[in-house]
């Protein structure tokens, strides 16, 4: 019984934290100014050419992803972060995340 209560409390707290993070992202406004189609198109362009900093900067602008200026990293090193940021932006808009 204690384990069931503990599990349900954990699930509730996790759900509230996720909802709070999405609400905070929404209140920042970066995702609200772009449609799901625009976010998907920008990420698809970056996905097609992962070495393009221009494509990476476009998805970063739409999703709030921070790119270190002047770093020696190449654009493809940001792929996982860009995908996660795009998915959060899509979720904030009420769209399904990318697979």
WOPE-V919665 format. One record per helix or strand of 3 or more residues. SS is the DSSP state (A for helix, B for strand). FROM is the first residue (numbers start at 0). LEN is the number of residues. Records with the same first field share a line. If there is no record, write none. Layout:
# WOPE-V919665
SS = FROM-LEN  FROM-LEN
This chain:
# WOPE-V919665
A = 1-27  35-13  52-11  74-18
